[in-house]
Amino acid sequence: LQVAGLTMAATPVPAPGAPAAPPRVPGAPDVSAVEAAMRRWIERAVIGLNLCPFAKAVWVKDQVRIAVSRARHLDAFLDDLDAELLRLRDTPPEVLDTTLLVHPTLFPDFFVFNDFLDVVDRVIEEHGLEGVIQVAPFHPDFVFDGVDPDDITNATNRAPYATLHLLREDSVARAVASGDPVEAIVERNLDTLRRLGPQGWQRLLGADE
């Protein structure tokens, strides 16, 4: 799990005479609420439970971007994906190491989201980014193949909202080479989640009172 630090920019305020921000999707949570939920997940689960032992270093360096898409349909979301891939490609890693592209409403069904990943792979190919950027998927109802949906170990890839985590291949390779074997990290994560249990997971990510 290669989730890392977080660079949060305030919601932009249009300059006088500038076009208004895209209208909010009906029923969608406020962007600031989405950002807050993602921050809570990163701080409490990804870093707090040490699910990704490489995460804290880039977190404190503010090298991750959370991009909340307001796309109303799949084509517009693909435009957002194009933009974020190119931003990541063209920005120095010491400024931006990784991006979380989040949509709070477009993919309510995990299996539809899972099928969409084939399209994401083709987008990577079209941009010539194979071997340069990889994508890790997260979803509130993520289920590994052959694992019961209620198994707490699915939580390693569960996030508050459907998320495409855009990762630099070079950064992943360096992190893996400098840390514990991937197999050991996976086993440790499974043990951590089993000890925590479903109720503990829900409490961990619950909103602050």
PAMARVO-44628 format. One record per residue: x, z, y of N, C-alpha, C in turn; residue number from 1; residue in one letter. Coordinates in steps of 0.2 Angstrom, whole numbers, padded with zeros to 4 digits. Layout:
// PAMARVO-44628
n_u	n_w	n_v	ca_u	ca_w	ca_v	c_u	c_w	c_v	nr	rest
X	Z	Y	X	Z	Y	X	Z	Y	NUM	a
...
This chain:
// PAMARVO-44628
n_u	n_w	n_v	ca_u	ca_w	ca_v	c_u	c_w	c_v	nr	rest
0004	0000	-0006	0000	0000	0000	0004	0000	0006	1	l
0004	-0006	0010	0009	-0006	0015	0006	-0005	0022	2	q
0002	0000	0023	-0001	0001	0029	0004	0005	0033	3	v
0004	0004	0040	0009	0007	0044	0007	0010	0050	4	a
0011	0010	0055	0010	0012	0062	0005	0009	0066	5	g
0003	0011	0072	-0003	0009	0075	-0002	0008	0082	6	l
-0003	0002	0085	-0003	0001	0092	-0010	0000	0094	7	t
-0012	0004	0098	-0019	0004	0101	-0019	0002	0108	8	m
-0022	-0003	0110	-0023	-0005	0117	-0030	-0003	0119	9	a
-0031	-0001	0125	-0038	0001	0127	-0042	-0006	0127	10	a
-0048	-0005	0127	-0053	-0011	0127	-0052	-0014	0134	11	t
-0051	-0021	0133	-0049	-0024	0140	-0055	-0024	0144	12	p
-0054	-0024	0151	-0059	-0024	0156	-0058	-0031	0160	13	v
-0063	-0035	0159	-0062	-0041	0163	-0061	-0041	0170	14	p
-0056	-0045	0172	-0055	-0046	0180	-0061	-0048	0183	15	a
-0062	-0047	0190	-0068	-0050	0193	-0068	-0057	0192	16	p
-0074	-0060	0191	-0075	-0067	0190	-0073	-0069	0183	17	g
-0070	-0065	0179	-0068	-0067	0172	-0074	-0067	0167	18	a
-0074	-0071	0162	-0080	-0072	0157	-0081	-0065	0154	19	p
-0087	-0063	0153	-0089	-0057	0150	-0086	-0057	0143	20	a
-0085	-0051	0140	-0083	-0050	0133	-0089	-0053	0129	21	a
-0087	-0055	0123	-0092	-0057	0118	-0097	-0052	0117	22	p
-0103	-0054	0116	-0109	-0049	0115	-0108	-0046	0109	23	p
-0110	-0039	0108	-0109	-0035	0102	-0114	-0038	0097	24	r
-0111	-0038	0091	-0116	-0040	0085	-0121	-0035	0084	25	v
-0127	-0037	0084	-0133	-0032	0083	-0131	-0028	0077	26	p
-0132	-0022	0078	-0131	-0017	0072	-0124	-0015	0071	27	g
-0119	-0018	0074	-0112	-0017	0073	-0110	-0011	0077	28	a
-0106	-0007	0074	-0103	-0001	0078	-0099	-0003	0084	29	p
-0099	0002	0089	-0095	0000	0095	-0087	-0001	0092	30	d
-0084	-0005	0096	-0077	-0006	0094	-0073	0000	0094	31	v
-0074	0004	0099	-0070	0011	0100	-0071	0015	0094	32	s
-0077	0015	0091	-0079	0019	0085	-0075	0016	0079	33	a
-0075	0009	0078	-0071	0006	0073	-0064	0008	0073	34	v
-0061	0007	0079	-0054	0009	0080	-0053	0017	0078	35	e
-0057	0021	0080	-0057	0028	0079	-0057	0029	0071	36	a
-0061	0026	0068	-0062	0027	0060	-0056	0024	0057	37	a
-0053	0019	0059	-0047	0016	0056	-0041	0020	0058	38	m
-0040	0023	0064	-0035	0028	0065	-0035	0034	0061	39	r
-0042	0037	0060	-0043	0042	0056	-0040	0041	0048	40	r
-0042	0035	0046	-0040	0033	0039	-0032	0033	0038	41	w
-0029	0030	0043	-0022	0029	0043	-0019	0036	0043	42	i
-0021	0040	0048	-0018	0047	0049	-0019	0051	0043	43	e
-0025	0052	0041	-0027	0057	0036	-0025	0054	0029	44	r
-0027	0048	0027	-0026	0045	0020	-0019	0042	0019	45	a
-0018	0037	0023	-0012	0033	0022	-0006	0037	0023	46	v
-0005	0040	0029	0000	0044	0030	-0001	0051	0027	47	i
-0006	0054	0029	-0008	0061	0027	-0007	0062	0019	48	g
-0009	0058	0015	-0009	0058	0008	-0002	0055	0005	49	l
0001	0052	0010	0007	0048	0008	0006	0043	0003	50	n
0000	0039	0004	-0001	0034	0000	0003	0028	0001	51	l
0006	0028	0007	0011	0023	0008	0017	0026	0011	52	c
0022	0027	0007	0028	0031	0010	0032	0028	0015	53	p
0030	0021	0017	0034	0018	0022	0030	0017	0028	54	f
0024	0021	0028	0020	0020	0034	0022	0024	0040	55	a
0024	0030	0039	0025	0034	0045	0030	0031	0050	56	k
0036	0028	0047	0041	0025	0051	0039	0020	0056	57	a
0034	0016	0054	0032	0011	0059	0026	0013	0063	58	v
0023	0018	0061	0018	0022	0065	0021	0024	0071	59	w
0026	0028	0070	0029	0032	0076	0032	0027	0081	60	v
0034	0021	0078	0037	0016	0083	0031	0011	0086	61	k
0025	0013	0085	0020	0009	0088	0020	0001	0086	62	d
0021	0000	0080	0022	-0007	0078	0017	-0011	0074	63	q
0011	-0007	0074	0005	-0010	0071	-0001	-0011	0075	64	v
-0004	-0017	0075	-0010	-0019	0079	-0016	-0018	0075	65	r
-0021	-0015	0077	-0028	-0015	0074	-0032	-0020	0079	66	i
-0034	-0026	0075	-0038	-0031	0079	-0045	-0031	0076	67	a
-0050	-0029	0080	-0057	-0028	0078	-0060	-0035	0080	68	v
-0062	-0038	0075	-0066	-0045	0076	-0073	-0044	0078	69	s
-0075	-0048	0083	-0082	-0048	0085	-0086	-0054	0082	70	r
-0083	-0058	0078	-0085	-0064	0075	-0092	-0063	0073	71	a
-0097	-0068	0074	-0104	-0068	0072	-0105	-0072	0065	72	r
-0100	-0076	0063	-0100	-0080	0057	-0093	-0081	0055	73	h
-0093	-0084	0049	-0086	-0084	0045	-0082	-0089	0049	74	l
-0084	-0094	0052	-0079	-0099	0055	-0076	-0095	0061	75	d
-0080	-0091	0065	-0077	-0088	0070	-0072	-0083	0068	76	a
-0073	-0080	0062	-0068	-0075	0059	-0062	-0078	0057	77	f
-0063	-0084	0054	-0057	-0088	0053	-0052	-0090	0059	78	l
-0056	-0091	0064	-0052	-0092	0071	-0048	-0086	0073	79	d
-0051	-0080	0072	-0048	-0074	0073	-0042	-0073	0068	80	d
-0043	-0075	0062	-0037	-0074	0057	-0032	-0079	0059	81	l
-0033	-0085	0061	-0028	-0090	0064	-0024	-0087	0069	82	d
-0028	-0084	0074	-0024	-0081	0080	-0020	-0075	0078	83	a
-0022	-0071	0074	-0018	-0065	0072	-0012	-0067	0068	84	e
-0013	-0072	0064	-0007	-0074	0060	-0002	-0077	0065	85	l
-0004	-0081	0069	0001	-0084	0074	0004	-0079	0079	86	l
0000	-0074	0081	0003	-0069	0085	0008	-0065	0081	87	r
0007	-0063	0075	0012	-0060	0071	0018	-0064	0069	88	l
0017	-0070	0068	0023	-0075	0067	0027	-0075	0073	89	r
0024	-0075	0079	0028	-0077	0085	0030	-0071	0089	90	d
0029	-0065	0086	0031	-0058	0090	0036	-0055	0086	91	t
0041	-0053	0089	0047	-0050	0086	0045	-0044	0082	92	p
0047	-0042	0076	0045	-0037	0072	0046	-0030	0075	93	p
0051	-0029	0079	0052	-0023	0083	0046	-0021	0088	94	e
0043	-0027	0089	0037	-0026	0094	0030	-0025	0090	95	v
0030	-0030	0085	0024	-0030	0081	0026	-0031	0074	96	l
0025	-0026	0069	0027	-0027	0062	0022	-0029	0058	97	d
0016	-0027	0059	0010	-0028	0055	0003	-0028	0058	98	t
-0002	-0031	0056	-0008	-0031	0059	-0014	-0030	0054	99	t
-0019	-0026	0056	-0025	-0025	0053	-0030	-0028	0056	100	l
-0033	-0034	0053	-0039	-0037	0056	-0045	-0035	0052	101	l
-0049	-0032	0056	-0055	-0028	0054	-0061	-0031	0056	102	v
-0066	-0032	0052	-0073	-0033	0054	-0078	-0028	0051	103	h
-0082	-0025	0055	-0086	-0020	0053	-0093	-0022	0049	104	p
-0095	-0028	0050	-0101	-0030	0047	-0102	-0037	0043	105	t
-0097	-0041	0044	-0097	-0048	0041	-0097	-0048	0034	106	l
-0094	-0043	0031	-0093	-0043	0023	-0096	-0036	0020	107	f
-0102	-0035	0020	-0105	-0029	0017	-0104	-0029	0010	108	p
-0104	-0035	0006	-0103	-0035	-0001	-0096	-0036	-0003	109	d
-0093	-0032	-0007	-0086	-0032	-0008	-0084	-0038	-0012	110	f
-0089	-0041	-0017	-0087	-0046	-0021	-0087	-0053	-0017	111	f
-0091	-0053	-0012	-0091	-0059	-0007	-0084	-0059	-0003	112	v
-0082	-0053	-0001	-0076	-0052	0002	-0070	-0054	-0002	113	f
-0071	-0052	-0008	-0065	-0053	-0013	-0065	-0061	-0014	114	n
-0070	-0064	-0015	-0070	-0072	-0016	-0067	-0075	-0009	115	d
-0069	-0072	-0004	-0066	-0075	0003	-0058	-0075	0003	116	f
-0055	-0071	-0001	-0048	-0070	-0001	-0045	-0077	-0003	117	l
-0048	-0081	-0007	-0046	-0087	-0009	-0045	-0092	-0003	118	d
-0050	-0091	0002	-0049	-0095	0008	-0044	-0092	0012	119	v
-0043	-0086	0012	-0037	-0083	0016	-0030	-0086	0014	120	v
-0030	-0086	0007	-0024	-0089	0004	-0022	-0096	0007	121	d
-0028	-0100	0007	-0027	-0107	0009	-0025	-0107	0017	122	r
-0028	-0102	0021	-0026	-0102	0028	-0018	-0101	0028	123	v
-0016	-0096	0024	-0009	-0095	0024	-0005	-0101	0023	124	i
-0007	-0105	0018	-0003	-0111	0016	-0004	-0116	0022	125	e
-0009	-0117	0025	-0010	-0122	0030	-0005	-0120	0036	126	e
-0004	-0114	0037	0001	-0112	0043	0008	-0112	0040	127	h
0009	-0114	0034	0016	-0114	0032	0019	-0107	0031	128	g
0015	-0102	0030	0017	-0095	0030	0018	-0092	0023	129	l
0018	-0096	0018	0019	-0093	0012	0026	-0090	0011	130	e
0027	-0084	0009	0034	-0081	0009	0036	-0078	0015	131	g
0031	-0079	0020	0033	-0076	0027	0028	-0070	0028	132	v
0021	-0071	0027	0016	-0066	0028	0012	-0066	0022	133	i
0010	-0060	0020	0006	-0059	0014	0000	-0055	0017	134	q
-0006	-0055	0013	-0012	-0052	0015	-0014	-0047	0010	135	v
-0015	-0040	0012	-0017	-0035	0007	-0025	-0034	0009	136	a
-0029	-0034	0005	-0036	-0033	0006	-0038	-0025	0006	137	p
-0043	-0023	0010	-0046	-0017	0010	-0053	-0017	0011	138	f
-0057	-0013	0008	-0065	-0013	0009	-0068	-0007	0007	139	h
-0073	-0005	0010	-0076	0002	0009	-0078	0003	0001	140	p
-0080	-0003	-0002	-0082	-0003	-0009	-0077	-0007	-0014	141	d
-0071	-0006	-0012	-0066	-0010	-0016	-0066	-0007	-0023	142	f
-0065	-0012	-0028	-0065	-0010	-0035	-0060	-0015	-0038	143	v
-0055	-0011	-0042	-0050	-0015	-0045	-0053	-0018	-0052	144	f
-0051	-0023	-0054	-0053	-0027	-0060	-0053	-0022	-0066	145	d
-0058	-0021	-0069	-0058	-0017	-0075	-0059	-0010	-0074	146	g
-0060	-0008	-0068	-0060	-0001	-0066	-0068	0001	-0064	147	v
-0070	0007	-0066	-0077	0009	-0064	-0078	0009	-0057	148	d
-0083	0007	-0054	-0084	0007	-0047	-0083	0014	-0044	149	p
-0085	0019	-0048	-0085	0026	-0046	-0079	0030	-0047	150	d
-0074	0026	-0050	-0067	0029	-0051	-0064	0030	-0044	151	d
-0061	0036	-0043	-0058	0038	-0036	-0052	0034	-0035	152	i
-0049	0031	-0040	-0042	0028	-0039	-0044	0021	-0035	153	t
-0050	0019	-0035	-0051	0013	-0031	-0050	0014	-0024	154	n
-0050	0021	-0022	-0049	0023	-0015	-0042	0021	-0012	155	a
-0037	0019	-0016	-0031	0016	-0014	-0032	0010	-0009	156	t
-0037	0006	-0011	-0038	0000	-0007	-0045	0001	-0003	157	n
-0047	0007	-0002	-0053	0008	0002	-0052	0010	0009	158	r
-0055	0006	0014	-0054	0008	0021	-0061	0008	0024	159	a
-0062	0011	0030	-0069	0011	0033	-0072	0005	0033	160	p
-0069	-0001	0034	-0072	-0007	0035	-0068	-0012	0032	161	y
-0071	-0018	0031	-0067	-0024	0028	-0061	-0026	0032	162	a
-0055	-0026	0029	-0049	-0026	0032	-0044	-0031	0029	163	t
-0041	-0036	0033	-0036	-0040	0030	-0029	-0037	0033	164	l
-0025	-0034	0029	-0019	-0032	0032	-0013	-0037	0031	165	h
-0011	-0039	0037	-0006	-0045	0037	0001	-0042	0038	166	l
0005	-0043	0033	0011	-0040	0032	0017	-0045	0032	167	l
0022	-0044	0035	0028	-0048	0035	0032	-0047	0028	168	r
0033	-0052	0024	0036	-0052	0018	0043	-0048	0018	169	e
0047	-0050	0024	0053	-0047	0024	0053	-0039	0025	170	d
0048	-0037	0029	0047	-0030	0030	0045	-0026	0023	171	s
0041	-0029	0020	0039	-0027	0013	0045	-0026	0008	172	v
0049	-0031	0008	0055	-0031	0004	0060	-0026	0006	173	a
0061	-0025	0012	0066	-0020	0014	0063	-0013	0013	174	r
0056	-0012	0014	0053	-0005	0012	0054	-0004	0005	175	a
0052	-0008	0001	0052	-0007	-0006	0059	-0006	-0009	176	v
0064	-0010	-0006	0071	-0009	-0008	0074	-0002	-0006	177	a
0072	0001	-0001	0074	0007	0002	0071	0013	-0001	178	s
0065	0012	-0005	0061	0018	-0007	0061	0019	-0014	179	g
0056	0023	-0017	0055	0024	-0024	0052	0017	-0027	180	d
0053	0016	-0033	0050	0010	-0037	0043	0010	-0036	181	p
0040	0004	-0035	0033	0003	-0034	0029	0006	-0039	182	v
0031	0006	-0045	0027	0009	-0051	0027	0016	-0050	183	e
0032	0020	-0047	0032	0027	-0046	0027	0029	-0041	184	a
0027	0025	-0035	0022	0026	-0030	0015	0025	-0032	185	i
0014	0020	-0036	0007	0019	-0039	0004	0025	-0043	186	v
0009	0027	-0047	0007	0033	-0052	0006	0039	-0048	187	e
0010	0040	-0043	0009	0046	-0038	0003	0046	-0034	188	r
0001	0040	-0032	-0005	0039	-0028	-0011	0040	-0033	189	n
-0011	0038	-0039	-0017	0039	-0043	-0018	0046	-0045	190	l
-0012	0050	-0046	-0013	0057	-0047	-0015	0061	-0041	191	d
-0013	0059	-0035	-0015	0062	-0029	-0023	0061	-0028	192	t
-0025	0055	-0029	-0033	0054	-0028	-0037	0057	-0034	193	l
-0034	0058	-0040	-0038	0061	-0045	-0038	0069	-0043	194	r
-0033	0072	-0041	-0033	0079	-0039	-0038	0080	-0033	195	r
-0038	0075	-0028	-0042	0076	-0022	-0050	0075	-0024	196	l
-0051	0070	-0028	-0058	0069	-0030	-0062	0066	-0025	197	g
-0068	0063	-0027	-0073	0060	-0022	-0075	0064	-0017	198	p
-0077	0070	-0018	-0079	0074	-0012	-0073	0076	-0007	199	q
-0067	0077	-0010	-0062	0078	-0006	-0060	0072	-0001	200	g
-0061	0066	-0004	-0060	0060	-0001	-0065	0059	0005	201	w
-0071	0061	0004	-0076	0060	0009	-0075	0065	0014	202	q
-0073	0071	0013	-0071	0076	0018	-0065	0074	0022	203	r
-0060	0071	0019	-0054	0069	0022	-0056	0064	0028	204	l
-0060	0060	0026	-0062	0054	0031	-0068	0056	0035	205	l
-0071	0061	0035	-0077	0063	0039	-0075	0063	0046	206	g
-0079	0061	0050	-0078	0062	0057	-0078	0069	0060	207	a
-0074	0070	0065	-0073	0077	0067	-0079	0079	0071	208	d
-0081	0086	0070	-0087	0088	0073	-0085	0089	0081	209	e
